[in-house]
């Protein structure tokens, strides 16, 4: 938005540490500051390299990735529920801060 500043509350060190911790695991890490609702880190794992979906090998790579994603479908449903809760929390903080 022209003329508006976007402020990130992500803690770079915490984000990097969370990504390091999740290298061998499947799941998510979310850290919030309860008093403000700030999102300090948001990590999901495993992730993939977008370059896998470019070039001649993309069909085979897509098949492998989609099989892995099928295994994660339960996790993704939980993540969506959590995101909804985060949006509600952030919305409540915005509402409360306007009083």
ABEGO torsion letter per residue (X at the ends): XBGBBBBBABBAAAAAAAAAAAAABBEBBBBBBAAAGBBABBBBOBBBBAAAABEAAAAAAAAAAAAAAAAAAAAAAAAAAAAAAAAAAAAAAAAAAAX
